[in-house]
């Protein structure tokens, strides 16, 4: 069935290559994504607490229940969420509530009632509008009152003047993502390149602008590699083809529910089930066993929203990898997966070949001469480095996500009653024995963490990570800039007139200054929020893609150990034995010896043909491995890191300059603020 759980792969026996047992080091069981183990077939652990956002959605879904919402609810939400992300910022909610003509103090109270996070879900937004309607009617402004009206299916309709909805003060374009998805690019089919060693074509697209770049004459400094034969077009890193994977939601009946994703790539948008991803991956892996190939995040029974979101991001990274692979990207099955409206119908009507790539491709003499004689020595070096590299990049992913989450939470004051014990993205890392690892500072590292040796496999890393969860010590004094804006406006309303009763220039000047502070704190909040979303959706995903690259390399080395074994030596011995037997039959010339000679000759010819095919396959495997190391691995592990850190530095510079300009503008606006 299409919705059946992913079958466990069949692994071979242990090898003596120094790389360990293939059974013990199954890459699908070893790979890690986002502090979970999505490669596990077990259900999501029930003890894992959901983040505050998911808890809030659960609470407010019970408040709204199945009540019919007035049309102005959806109209208001669409105005501030044109990209259909399913959530908006506190600033956006405050701007909508500001059109209700309610006092700023009331608006501030409503915002604090519905959310303590920097972003507001759709359900929270609806509850806020219901609270506005209650405030306008002079009724009790409480969540309980909204729940009571929801049970009666009589949610109140607020009076909003959406025509005067103030625009965002941010000058940056909002990322076009759905379900926190990575922005997608719909690129036209470009001209084909011919400088790939396998003579493949390159379909590429320019990455999107994040809005934080600093204008430069050379947007991507640095010269292209002058190493001859890199196998990729010049400046290929600027032309990476992107894919956008979003969550459409669950479909099917109660006993056969399945998640549907929307895949946007190469100018088309198609719905796809997870089982269709699995089918394509299994077919491609059979066709290209000696290529760098990313692993898919698996299906998990009873998966929570956190796991589903991380799986969506993992699917996008994996699909982006194969779409930019110089060989796999031209596969017809992959093209059908990205373009066919109904992939299931296409599958039923189209025969699919699972023949290995070596069956239809050959390596000519010139290409064979480019394979270095010390290829095995290079592979041995990679075998020694791969586990530490995966460990280090996993650690970088954890630290980067922790830093980004803290930047996002730096403006949030979470009441103690709503403060979870820990978030999945915030946890302590174990103390490793490696000096390089222990030198990385971490204020959350538990003093009771046990010292573990530098491991040789990823499962040990997972045990260490899961053993390092520690509660977060949130700073109670943290303040939300958006809520500070609302509170300042409430203060301005209270002090609308001086208590002396006359026209007081001092009070009026202070009010004008506080209005300027409120406007600039709102701008600062929006800049910080957009910067955080960009870091989560681009920079962090680029770092995780680097980690995925090394996991794919480990998978490739394991497959090579298992699948490159041939029978050439055994067949040669059999040919020698058969030849000796043939000579004996010819010498004896017993009755019927001619028929026996024909049989032996046919057997020798068949074995010799098999030997030639397997020797050709052996050369092809070596050529594949060298191509993957030289063209794919070497370029991606270096060039894409350069691109990521350069983009990060430019965007951070642009963000810092805009924040500086914001506070400089405020300082200038407060110059004439009176003292007396």
C-alpha positions as CSV (number, residue, x, y, z in Angstrom):
1,X,0.0,0.0,0.0
2,X,1.1,3.6,-0.7
3,X,0.7,4.5,3.0
4,X,2.6,1.5,4.3
5,X,5.5,2.2,6.6
6,X,8.9,2.3,5.0
7,X,10.5,-1.1,4.8
8,X,13.7,-1.6,6.6
9,X,16.6,-2.0,4.1
10,X,18.5,-5.3,3.9
11,X,22.1,-4.8,5.0
12,X,25.1,-7.0,4.4
13,X,27.5,-8.6,6.7
14,X,30.4,-6.9,8.5
15,X,33.3,-5.8,6.4
16,X,37.0,-5.7,7.3
17,X,37.5,-2.2,5.9
18,X,37.8,-0.5,9.2
19,X,34.5,1.2,8.6
20,X,32.5,-1.1,10.8
21,X,29.6,-3.4,10.4
22,X,27.0,-2.3,7.9
23,X,24.3,-3.6,10.2
24,X,25.6,-1.7,13.2
25,X,26.2,1.5,11.3
26,X,23.0,1.6,9.3
27,X,23.0,5.3,8.1
28,X,19.2,5.5,8.3
29,X,19.4,4.6,11.9
30,X,22.4,6.7,12.6
31,X,21.5,10.0,10.9
32,X,20.2,12.8,13.0
33,X,17.8,15.7,12.2
34,X,17.0,18.6,14.6
35,X,17.6,17.0,17.9
36,X,15.2,14.1,17.2
37,X,15.9,10.7,15.7
38,X,13.6,10.8,12.7
39,X,15.3,7.7,11.3
40,X,13.8,5.7,14.1
41,X,10.7,3.5,13.4
42,X,9.4,4.0,16.9
43,X,6.6,6.5,17.6
44,X,7.3,9.9,18.9
45,X,8.0,9.7,22.6
46,X,5.0,10.7,24.6
47,X,7.1,12.3,27.3
48,X,8.5,14.9,24.8
49,X,6.7,18.2,25.6
50,X,5.5,20.1,22.6
51,X,6.7,23.7,22.1
52,X,4.7,26.5,23.4
53,X,3.3,27.3,19.9
54,X,1.7,23.9,19.6
55,X,0.3,24.0,23.1
56,X,-1.2,27.4,22.3
57,X,-2.9,26.1,19.2
58,X,-4.3,23.2,21.1
59,X,-5.7,25.5,23.8
60,X,-7.3,28.0,21.4
61,X,-8.6,25.3,19.1
62,X,-10.8,24.2,22.1
63,X,-11.8,27.8,22.6
64,X,-12.9,28.4,19.0
65,X,-13.9,24.7,18.5
66,X,-16.1,24.3,15.5
67,X,-17.8,27.7,15.7
68,X,-18.4,29.7,12.5
69,X,-16.1,32.7,12.4
70,X,-17.3,36.0,10.9
71,X,-15.9,36.8,7.5
72,X,-14.0,39.8,8.9
73,X,-11.8,37.4,10.9
74,X,-10.4,35.7,7.8
75,X,-10.3,39.0,5.9
76,X,-8.2,40.7,8.6
77,X,-5.8,37.7,8.9
78,X,-5.3,37.6,5.1
79,X,-4.3,41.2,5.1
80,X,-1.4,40.7,7.4
81,X,-0.6,37.1,6.2
82,X,-0.6,37.4,2.4
83,X,1.7,34.4,2.1
84,X,-0.6,32.1,4.0
85,X,2.0,31.1,6.6
86,X,-0.6,30.4,9.2
87,X,0.9,32.9,11.7
88,X,1.7,36.6,12.0
89,X,3.8,38.7,14.3
90,X,2.7,40.5,17.4
91,X,3.3,43.7,15.5
92,X,0.9,42.7,12.8
93,X,-1.8,41.8,15.3
94,X,-1.3,45.1,17.1
95,X,-1.7,47.0,13.8
96,X,-5.0,45.2,13.1
97,X,-6.3,45.8,16.7
98,X,-5.3,49.4,16.3
99,X,-8.0,49.9,13.7
100,X,-10.7,49.1,16.3
101,X,-10.4,52.5,18.0
102,X,-9.9,50.8,21.4
103,X,-7.6,52.3,24.0
104,X,-4.0,51.3,23.7
105,X,-4.2,49.8,27.2
106,X,-7.0,47.5,26.1
107,X,-5.2,46.4,23.0
108,X,-2.1,45.7,25.1
109,X,-4.2,43.6,27.5
110,X,-5.7,41.6,24.6
111,X,-2.4,40.9,23.0
112,X,-1.0,39.6,26.3
113,X,-4.0,37.5,26.8
114,X,-3.8,35.6,23.5
115,X,0.0,35.1,23.2
116,X,3.3,35.3,25.0
117,X,5.3,34.5,21.9
118,X,6.8,36.8,19.2
119,X,4.4,35.3,16.7
120,X,0.6,34.7,16.8
121,X,-1.2,31.7,15.3
122,X,-4.4,32.0,13.3
123,X,-6.5,30.7,16.2
124,X,-4.9,33.2,18.6
125,X,-5.6,35.9,16.1
126,X,-9.2,34.9,15.9
127,X,-9.5,34.9,19.7
128,X,-8.0,38.4,19.8
129,X,-10.6,39.7,17.4
130,X,-13.4,38.1,19.5
131,X,-11.9,39.9,22.5
132,X,-11.9,43.1,20.6
133,X,-15.6,42.7,19.8
134,X,-16.3,42.0,23.5
135,X,-14.4,45.2,24.5
136,X,-16.3,47.3,22.0
137,X,-19.6,46.0,23.3
138,X,-18.5,46.8,26.9
139,X,-18.6,43.1,28.0
140,X,-16.1,41.1,30.0
141,X,-12.9,40.7,28.1
142,X,-11.9,37.1,28.9
143,X,-11.0,33.9,27.2
144,X,-13.8,32.1,29.0
145,X,-16.4,34.6,27.5
146,X,-15.1,33.8,24.0
147,X,-15.3,30.0,24.7
148,X,-18.9,30.4,25.9
149,X,-19.9,32.3,22.8
150,X,-18.1,29.8,20.6
151,X,-20.2,27.0,22.1
152,X,-23.3,28.9,21.1
153,X,-21.8,29.5,17.6
154,X,-22.2,33.2,18.1
155,X,-18.7,34.6,17.9
156,X,-19.0,38.4,18.0
157,X,-18.0,40.5,15.0
158,X,-15.6,43.4,15.8
159,X,-15.8,46.8,14.2
160,X,-12.5,47.3,12.3
161,X,-11.6,50.0,9.9
162,X,-9.2,47.9,7.8
163,X,-8.9,50.7,5.2
164,X,-6.7,52.6,7.7
165,X,-4.5,49.6,8.6
166,X,-1.0,51.0,8.9
167,X,1.6,49.2,6.8
168,X,4.7,47.6,8.3
169,X,7.5,50.1,9.0
170,X,10.0,47.5,8.0
171,X,11.6,48.1,4.6
172,X,12.4,44.4,4.1
173,X,10.3,42.0,2.1
174,X,8.7,39.2,4.1
175,X,9.8,35.7,3.1
176,X,7.2,33.9,1.1
177,X,6.9,30.7,3.0
178,X,4.1,28.5,4.0
179,X,4.2,26.4,7.2
180,X,7.6,28.0,7.9
181,X,8.8,26.6,4.6
182,X,12.0,27.7,2.8
183,X,11.3,30.1,0.0
184,X,11.0,28.4,-3.4
185,X,12.2,29.6,-6.8
186,X,10.4,28.8,-10.0
187,X,13.1,29.0,-12.6
188,X,12.9,28.7,-16.3
189,X,14.8,25.9,-18.0
190,X,18.2,27.4,-18.8
191,X,20.7,26.5,-21.5
192,X,22.5,23.2,-21.1
193,X,26.1,23.0,-19.9
194,X,28.6,20.6,-21.5
195,X,31.5,20.7,-19.2
196,X,30.3,17.9,-16.9
197,X,32.5,14.8,-17.1
198,X,29.4,12.7,-17.6
199,X,28.1,15.1,-20.2
200,X,25.0,16.0,-18.2
201,X,22.9,19.2,-18.2
202,X,22.6,21.8,-15.6
203,X,19.2,23.3,-14.6
204,X,19.9,26.0,-12.1
205,X,18.2,29.1,-10.6
206,X,19.3,32.2,-8.8
207,X,18.7,32.1,-5.1
208,X,16.1,34.6,-3.6
209,X,17.1,37.8,-1.9
210,X,16.6,37.8,1.8
211,X,16.3,41.6,2.1
212,X,19.4,42.0,4.3
213,X,22.1,42.2,1.7
214,X,24.6,45.1,1.6
215,X,24.9,46.5,-1.9
216,X,28.3,45.7,-3.4
217,X,29.9,45.9,-6.8
218,X,30.8,42.3,-6.6
219,X,27.9,40.5,-4.8
220,X,29.8,37.3,-4.5
221,X,33.5,38.1,-4.0
222,X,36.1,35.6,-4.8
223,X,37.3,34.0,-8.0
224,X,36.1,30.7,-9.3
225,X,38.4,27.7,-8.8
226,X,41.2,27.4,-11.4
227,X,41.4,23.7,-10.9
228,X,41.0,22.2,-14.3
229,X,38.1,19.7,-14.7
230,X,36.0,20.6,-11.7
231,X,33.0,19.1,-13.6
232,X,30.7,22.0,-12.9
233,X,29.9,25.2,-14.8
234,X,31.6,28.5,-13.8
235,X,30.0,30.1,-10.8
236,X,27.7,27.1,-10.4
237,X,27.1,28.1,-6.8
238,X,25.1,31.1,-7.9
239,X,22.8,29.0,-10.0
240,X,21.6,26.3,-7.6
241,X,18.1,25.2,-8.3
242,X,15.7,25.5,-5.4
243,X,12.7,23.6,-4.3
244,X,9.8,24.6,-2.1
245,X,8.0,21.9,0.0
246,X,5.0,23.0,2.0
247,X,2.4,21.1,4.1
248,X,-1.0,20.8,2.6
249,X,-2.4,18.8,5.5
250,X,-3.8,15.4,6.1
251,X,-6.2,13.6,3.8
252,X,-7.9,10.2,3.7
253,X,-10.2,8.5,6.1
254,X,-9.7,7.9,9.8
255,X,-8.0,4.6,9.4
256,X,-6.0,5.7,6.4
257,X,-4.9,9.2,7.1
258,X,-1.8,10.5,5.3
259,X,0.1,13.7,5.0
260,X,0.2,15.6,1.7
261,X,3.0,17.9,0.7
262,X,3.1,20.5,-2.1
263,X,6.3,20.4,-4.1
264,X,7.2,23.5,-6.2
265,X,10.1,23.2,-8.5
266,X,11.1,23.8,-12.2
267,X,8.0,26.0,-12.7
268,X,5.4,23.5,-11.6
269,X,3.6,22.8,-8.3
270,X,2.4,19.2,-7.6
271,X,0.9,17.5,-4.5
272,X,2.9,14.5,-3.2
273,X,2.5,12.0,-0.5
274,X,5.4,10.9,1.7
275,X,5.1,7.3,0.3
276,X,5.7,8.7,-3.2
277,X,9.0,10.4,-1.9
278,X,10.0,6.9,-0.6
279,X,9.2,5.2,-3.8
280,X,11.2,7.6,-5.9
281,X,14.1,7.4,-3.5
282,X,14.2,3.7,-3.5
283,X,14.2,3.6,-7.3
284,X,16.9,6.2,-7.7
285,X,19.0,4.5,-5.1
286,X,18.8,1.3,-7.1
287,X,19.8,3.1,-10.2
288,X,22.6,5.2,-8.7
289,X,24.1,3.2,-5.8
290,X,27.5,4.7,-6.2
291,X,26.4,8.3,-6.1
292,X,26.2,10.7,-3.2
293,X,22.6,10.4,-2.3
294,X,20.8,12.0,0.7
295,X,18.7,9.9,3.1
296,X,15.0,10.6,3.5
297,X,13.5,11.3,6.9
298,X,11.1,8.4,7.5
299,X,7.5,7.9,8.5
300,X,6.7,7.9,12.2
301,X,3.4,6.7,13.6
302,X,1.8,9.2,15.9
303,X,4.2,12.0,14.8
304,X,3.7,15.4,16.5
305,X,3.8,18.7,14.8
306,X,7.4,19.3,15.6
307,X,8.4,16.1,13.9
308,X,6.2,16.8,10.8
309,X,7.8,20.2,10.4
310,X,11.3,18.9,10.7
311,X,10.5,16.1,8.2
312,X,9.2,18.7,5.8
313,X,12.4,20.6,6.0
314,X,14.4,17.4,5.6
315,X,12.4,16.5,2.5
316,X,13.1,19.9,1.0
317,X,16.9,19.5,1.7
318,X,17.0,16.0,0.3
319,X,15.1,17.0,-2.9
320,X,17.2,20.0,-3.4
321,X,20.3,17.8,-3.1
322,X,19.3,15.5,-5.9
323,X,17.9,18.3,-8.1
324,X,21.4,19.9,-8.1
325,X,23.4,16.7,-8.5
326,X,25.1,16.8,-11.9
327,X,24.0,13.3,-12.8
328,X,20.8,12.4,-10.9
329,X,19.1,15.7,-11.7
330,X,18.6,14.5,-15.3
331,X,16.8,11.3,-14.4
332,X,13.4,10.9,-16.1
333,X,11.8,9.4,-12.9
334,X,12.8,12.5,-10.9
335,X,11.4,14.8,-13.7
336,X,8.1,12.9,-13.6
337,X,8.0,13.2,-9.8
338,X,8.5,17.0,-10.0
339,X,6.0,17.6,-12.9
340,X,3.3,14.9,-13.1
341,X,0.0,16.1,-11.6
342,X,-0.9,12.6,-10.4
343,X,2.2,10.6,-9.7
344,X,0.3,7.5,-8.7
345,X,-1.5,7.3,-12.1
346,X,1.8,7.9,-13.9
347,X,3.4,5.0,-11.9
348,X,0.6,2.6,-12.9
349,X,0.9,3.4,-16.6
350,X,4.7,3.7,-17.0
351,X,7.2,0.9,-16.7
352,X,10.1,1.9,-14.5
353,X,13.6,0.4,-15.0
354,X,15.7,-0.4,-11.9
355,X,18.8,-1.3,-13.8
356,X,22.0,0.0,-12.3
357,X,23.6,2.9,-13.9
358,X,26.6,0.8,-15.0
359,X,24.4,-1.3,-17.3
360,X,23.9,1.6,-19.7
361,X,27.0,3.7,-19.2
362,X,30.6,2.9,-20.0
363,X,33.9,4.7,-19.1
364,X,36.1,5.4,-22.0
365,X,39.9,5.1,-21.8
366,X,40.4,8.9,-21.3
367,X,38.1,9.0,-18.4
368,X,39.6,5.9,-16.9
369,X,43.1,7.5,-17.0
370,X,41.8,10.4,-14.9
371,X,41.1,8.1,-12.0
372,X,43.9,8.5,-9.5
373,X,45.9,5.4,-8.6
374,X,45.7,6.3,-4.9
375,X,41.9,6.4,-4.9
376,X,41.7,3.8,-2.1
377,X,44.1,5.9,0.0
378,X,41.8,8.9,-0.4
379,X,38.8,6.8,0.5
380,X,40.6,5.6,3.6
381,X,41.3,9.2,4.7
382,X,37.6,10.0,4.3
383,X,36.6,6.9,6.3
384,X,38.7,8.2,9.2
385,X,37.3,11.7,9.0
386,X,33.7,11.1,8.3
387,X,32.4,10.3,11.8
388,X,34.2,13.3,13.5
389,X,32.9,15.5,10.6
390,X,29.3,14.4,11.1
391,X,29.7,14.9,14.9
392,X,31.1,18.4,14.5
393,X,28.5,19.6,12.0
394,X,25.7,18.1,14.1
395,X,27.1,20.2,17.0
396,X,27.3,23.3,14.8
397,X,23.6,22.7,13.8
398,X,22.6,22.5,17.4
399,X,24.6,25.5,18.5
400,X,23.4,27.6,15.6
401,X,19.7,26.7,16.2
402,X,20.1,27.4,19.9
403,X,21.6,30.9,19.1
404,X,18.9,31.7,16.6
405,X,16.2,30.6,18.9
406,X,17.6,32.7,21.7
407,X,17.8,35.7,19.5
408,X,14.2,35.2,18.7
409,X,13.3,34.7,22.4
410,X,15.4,37.6,23.5
411,X,12.4,39.9,23.1
412,X,9.9,37.6,24.7
413,X,9.0,37.6,28.4
414,X,7.3,34.3,29.0
415,X,5.2,34.2,32.2
416,X,6.4,31.4,34.6
417,X,3.1,29.6,34.3
418,X,3.5,29.2,30.6
419,X,7.3,28.5,30.6
420,X,8.0,24.9,29.5
421,X,10.7,22.8,31.2
422,X,12.7,22.9,27.9
423,X,12.3,23.4,24.2
424,X,13.5,20.7,21.8
425,X,15.8,23.2,20.1
426,X,17.4,24.3,23.4
427,X,19.3,21.7,25.4
428,X,22.7,21.1,26.8
429,X,25.3,19.2,24.9
430,X,27.3,16.5,26.6
431,X,30.9,17.2,27.4
432,X,33.2,15.4,24.9
433,X,36.7,14.3,25.5
434,X,38.0,16.1,22.4
435,X,39.7,19.4,23.3
436,X,38.3,20.9,20.2
437,X,34.8,20.2,21.3
438,X,35.2,21.1,24.9
439,X,36.6,24.4,23.9
440,X,33.2,25.5,22.5
441,X,31.5,27.6,25.2
442,X,28.0,26.7,26.3
443,X,26.3,28.3,29.2
444,X,23.7,25.5,29.4
445,X,26.1,22.6,29.6
446,X,25.1,20.6,32.6
447,X,27.8,20.0,35.2
448,X,26.7,16.5,35.7
449,X,27.1,15.5,32.1
450,X,29.3,12.4,31.8
451,X,32.5,12.6,29.7
452,X,32.2,10.3,26.7
453,X,35.0,9.5,24.2
454,X,35.0,10.7,20.7
455,X,32.6,8.2,19.1
456,X,33.1,6.4,15.9
457,X,29.5,6.2,14.9
458,X,26.5,8.4,14.8
459,X,24.3,6.3,17.1
460,X,26.7,7.1,20.0
461,X,26.3,10.7,19.2
462,X,22.5,10.4,19.4
463,X,22.8,8.7,22.8
464,X,25.0,11.6,24.0
465,X,22.7,14.2,22.7
466,X,19.6,12.7,24.1
467,X,21.3,12.3,27.5
468,X,22.1,16.1,27.5
469,X,18.6,17.6,27.9
470,X,18.5,20.2,30.6
471,X,15.9,22.8,31.6
472,X,16.3,26.3,30.2
473,X,16.9,29.1,32.7
474,X,14.9,31.8,31.1
475,X,15.6,35.4,32.1
476,X,12.4,36.8,33.8
477,X,13.6,40.3,33.0
478,X,13.4,39.8,29.3
479,X,10.9,42.1,27.6
480,X,9.0,41.8,24.3
481,X,9.7,44.9,22.1
482,X,6.3,44.6,20.5
483,X,4.5,44.5,23.8
484,X,6.7,47.4,25.0
485,X,5.4,49.4,22.0
486,X,1.8,48.7,23.1
487,X,2.5,49.6,26.7
488,X,4.2,52.9,25.7
489,X,1.1,53.8,23.7
490,X,-1.1,53.0,26.7
491,X,1.1,55.3,28.8
492,X,0.7,58.0,26.2
493,X,-3.1,57.6,26.3
494,X,-3.3,57.8,30.1
495,X,-1.2,61.0,30.1
496,X,-3.1,62.5,27.2
497,X,-3.6,65.6,29.2
498,X,-1.5,67.1,31.9
499,X,-3.0,66.6,35.4
500,X,-2.6,70.4,36.0
501,X,-5.4,71.0,33.5
502,X,-3.8,73.7,31.5
503,X,-1.8,73.5,28.2
504,X,1.5,72.1,29.5
505,X,4.4,72.2,26.9
506,X,6.5,69.9,29.1
507,X,3.9,67.1,29.1
508,X,3.1,67.5,25.4
509,X,6.8,67.3,24.5
510,X,7.3,64.2,26.6
511,X,4.3,62.6,24.9
512,X,5.7,63.3,21.5
513,X,9.0,61.8,22.6
514,X,7.3,58.6,23.9
515,X,5.4,58.3,20.6
516,X,8.7,58.4,18.8
517,X,10.1,55.7,21.1
518,X,7.1,53.5,20.5
519,X,7.4,53.9,16.7
520,X,11.1,53.0,16.8
521,X,10.7,50.0,19.2
522,X,8.1,48.7,16.8
523,X,10.5,49.0,13.9
524,X,13.3,47.4,15.9
525,X,11.0,44.5,16.8
526,X,10.1,43.9,13.1
527,X,13.7,44.0,12.0
528,X,14.7,41.5,14.6
529,X,11.8,39.2,13.7
530,X,12.5,39.2,10.0
531,X,16.2,38.6,10.6
532,X,15.4,35.6,12.8
533,X,13.1,34.1,10.3
534,X,15.7,34.5,7.6
535,X,18.3,32.8,9.7
536,X,16.0,29.9,10.5
537,X,14.9,29.4,6.9
538,X,18.2,30.0,5.0
539,X,21.3,30.0,7.1
540,X,20.4,27.2,9.4
541,X,19.1,25.1,6.5
542,X,22.4,25.6,4.7
543,X,24.3,24.4,7.8
544,X,22.1,21.3,8.0
545,X,22.6,20.6,4.3
546,X,26.4,20.5,5.0
547,X,25.8,17.9,7.7
548,X,23.5,16.0,5.4
549,X,26.3,15.9,2.8
550,X,28.7,14.1,5.1
551,X,25.9,11.7,6.2
552,X,25.3,11.0,2.5
553,X,29.1,10.4,2.1
554,X,29.0,7.8,4.9
555,X,26.1,6.1,3.2
556,X,28.0,6.0,0.0
557,X,31.0,4.4,1.5
558,X,28.9,1.8,3.2
559,X,27.1,1.0,-0.1
560,X,30.4,0.8,-1.9
561,X,31.7,-1.8,0.7
562,X,28.5,-3.9,0.2
563,X,27.7,-3.5,-3.5
564,X,31.1,-3.3,-5.2
565,X,31.9,-6.9,-4.5
566,X,32.2,-8.9,-7.7
567,X,33.0,-12.5,-8.7
568,X,35.9,-11.8,-11.1
569,X,38.5,-13.9,-9.2
570,X,36.1,-16.8,-8.7
571,X,35.1,-16.8,-12.4
572,X,38.7,-16.7,-13.5
573,X,39.4,-19.8,-11.5
574,X,36.4,-21.5,-13.0
575,X,37.5,-20.6,-16.5
576,X,40.9,-22.1,-15.8
577,X,39.3,-25.3,-14.4
578,X,36.9,-25.5,-17.4
579,X,39.8,-25.0,-19.8
580,X,41.8,-27.8,-18.3
581,X,38.7,-30.0,-18.5
582,X,38.2,-29.0,-22.1
583,X,41.7,-30.0,-23.0
584,X,41.2,-33.4,-21.3
585,X,38.0,-34.0,-23.2
586,X,39.7,-33.2,-26.4
587,X,42.6,-35.4,-25.7
588,X,40.4,-38.4,-24.6
589,X,37.9,-38.0,-27.5
590,X,35.4,-40.4,-25.9
591,X,32.0,-41.0,-27.3
592,X,30.0,-37.8,-27.6
593,X,33.0,-35.7,-26.8
594,X,32.0,-33.1,-29.5
595,X,28.8,-32.2,-27.6
596,X,30.7,-32.0,-24.4
597,X,33.3,-29.7,-26.0
598,X,30.6,-27.4,-27.2
599,X,29.1,-27.2,-23.7
600,X,32.4,-26.4,-22.1
601,X,33.3,-23.8,-24.7
602,X,29.9,-22.1,-24.2
603,X,30.5,-22.1,-20.5
604,X,33.9,-20.6,-20.9
605,X,32.6,-17.9,-23.3
606,X,29.8,-17.1,-20.9
607,X,32.1,-16.7,-17.9
608,X,34.6,-14.6,-19.9
609,X,31.7,-12.3,-21.0
610,X,30.7,-12.0,-17.3
611,X,34.3,-11.3,-16.3
612,X,34.5,-8.5,-18.9
613,X,31.2,-7.0,-17.7
614,X,32.2,-7.1,-14.1
615,X,35.6,-5.7,-14.9
616,X,33.9,-2.9,-16.8
617,X,31.6,-2.4,-13.8
618,X,34.6,-2.3,-11.5
619,X,36.1,0.5,-13.5
620,X,32.8,2.3,-13.7
621,X,32.4,2.2,-9.9
622,X,35.9,3.7,-9.4
623,X,35.0,6.4,-11.9
624,X,31.7,7.1,-10.1
625,X,33.4,7.3,-6.7
626,X,36.1,9.7,-8.1
627,X,33.5,11.8,-9.8
628,X,31.4,12.1,-6.5
629,X,34.5,13.0,-4.5
630,X,36.0,15.4,-7.0
631,X,32.9,17.0,-8.5
632,X,30.2,16.8,-5.9
633,X,31.8,16.4,-2.5
634,X,34.8,18.6,-2.9
635,X,32.8,21.5,-4.5
636,X,29.9,21.3,-2.1
637,X,31.8,21.0,1.1
638,X,33.9,24.0,0.3
639,X,32.2,26.3,-2.1
640,X,28.7,26.2,-0.4
641,X,30.3,26.9,3.0
642,X,32.0,29.9,1.5
643,X,28.7,31.1,0.1
644,X,26.8,30.5,3.4
645,X,29.2,32.4,5.6
646,X,29.7,35.3,3.1
647,X,25.9,35.7,2.8
648,X,25.5,35.5,6.6
649,X,28.1,38.1,7.1
650,X,26.6,40.5,4.6
651,X,23.1,40.0,6.0
652,X,24.3,40.5,9.6
653,X,26.1,43.7,8.5
654,X,22.9,44.9,6.8
655,X,20.8,44.1,9.8
656,X,23.2,45.8,12.2
657,X,23.3,48.9,10.0
658,X,19.5,49.1,9.8
659,X,19.2,48.7,13.6
660,X,21.9,51.4,14.0
661,X,19.9,53.7,11.7
662,X,16.8,53.0,13.7
663,X,18.3,54.1,17.0
664,X,20.1,57.0,15.3
665,X,16.8,58.1,14.0
666,X,15.2,57.8,17.4
667,X,18.1,59.8,19.0
668,X,17.6,62.5,16.5
669,X,13.8,62.6,17.1
670,X,14.4,62.9,20.8
671,X,16.8,65.8,20.5
672,X,14.1,68.4,21.2
673,X,12.4,66.4,24.0
674,X,12.0,69.0,26.8
675,X,13.5,68.8,30.3
676,X,11.5,71.6,31.8
